[in-house]
């Protein structure tokens, strides 16, 4: 037989996941607010520390007050007990009759009770009301008068040994009420047999006093915390508000609003911060204006020089073509000079074209003529264009293309130029080793890698290869006659597509360039379909390097080769 679960338990089980989710949400929200708001952090920290200090201080005050009340009560109760003992001794002088013992104790108890109301001294008034108990509890008798059951046995043993003792004890009345008493016991020495006197002083007034103190401390502490929270929040706001204004102004300044400044009011530290910020912003604005003007002049100069050089270059080209066409009629040395002249003119024209392209890219006037096209066909065309120079360098170009079409919204002319530059750069540095071009695509992006196994790149050079006119080894001869601007233009072309052009290399293990483009313009690239670091790349810790400058860093293997 299945045991039925109560409805209350079922309701709790249903609400538990919601409560847990709500608490987790509150914790997360608290963490976010803690990380983002300095004002909230300072206020909460101040309240937490103040609460800890207030709790410790309240406990100390409560203990001190309780101890002082208890000591005062005990001293007054002991004095009152000693005074009552004298009354009891007068009433019990010469007691020895066993049969009259109980009556004598009752009469003495009545005398003590009646005289206590008439003889109220200072000690008695401080001790308060009491309930007396007389007992002749020696070895042979247990006669007593009064509620002896309220007196603890341990206290009775002390008093039976002729000592004045006291103890705080809590007992339960027949109606279920719990009462705490301060019980003071003393021996009565005027009798012929041992008799003890106990006075039970209720601690109700002291407990009420302690409770009032606790409530006062609690309410006062809560009110103080609320006031402290408001004060802390107000003071913190006075500091945080200018900081927030400075952060907002800095964000607007970084967004291009170069005229953004902070208001300066007063002469305090925050005002000095605003003055320093304004001076810094003015200096940066001035420098930016100068750089913009310099960049404009530089672009204009590059464009003007490129255009102006085209006219004399055309004339020189025509003359060179005439000489080149008649080179067979010239002596061997002159014919070779004619061929070199034509080659250098070709390189000069390429350089002018690249300079014009760079100037247009810097001016931001280039537009992307994107259309959906098969990227594989562009890769094949780029390979065919560098096939001749690859053959001259005795370098084989391998293609790894997917069988199906790889459509992407790209500018075919620019992508073809990127691949042509990457392949030409690989031929220059491959040392005759094969070059592999790989194409892959996923749902959002298409990627092309050009991998060579030549001299490679040293640490830190992967970030420099796209700089204009930068060369890893200036002493190396170019086979392709490059201008030094090809990779820089390729990097800008990739940026126009919303893509990335990255490089990896290791000394003696070649290099790998990866072009990643979105399949649709404006679509973000979540992950490149191809890795930048090839599978055959050496392990990172596989080369022990000497702490020399970057241009002189050698691996241990290269040092051995140099020694050989």
Buried (B, 14 or more C-beta within 10 A) or exposed (E): EEEEEEEEEEEEEEEEEEEEEEEEEEEEEEEEEEEEBBBBBBBBEBBEEBBEEBEEEBEEBBEEBBEEBBEEBBEBBBBBBBBBBEBBBEBBEEBEEEEEBBEBBBBBBEBBBEEBEEEEEEBBEBBBEBBBBBBBBEEEBEBBBBBBEBBBEEBBEBBBEEEBBBBBBEBEEEEEEEBBBBBBBBBBEBBEBBBBBBBBBBBEEBBEBBEEBBEEBEEEBEEEBEEBBEEBBEBBBEEBEBEEBBEEBBEEBEEEEBEBBBEBEEEEEBBEBBEEBBEEBEEEBEEEEEEEEEEEEEBEEBBEBBEEBBEEBEEBBEEBBEBBEEBEEEEEEEBEBBEEBBEEBEBBBBBBBBBBBBBBBBBEEBEBEBEEBBBBBBBBEBBEBBEEBBEEBEBEBEEEBEEEEBBBBBBBEBBBBBBBBBBBBBBBBBEEBBBBBBBBBBEBBBBBBBBBBBBBBBEEBBEBBBEBEEBBEEEEEBBBBBBBBBBBBBBBBBEBBBBBBBBBBBBBBBBBBBBBBBBEBEEEBEEBBBBBEBEEBBEEEEBEEEEEEEEEBBBEEEEEEEEE
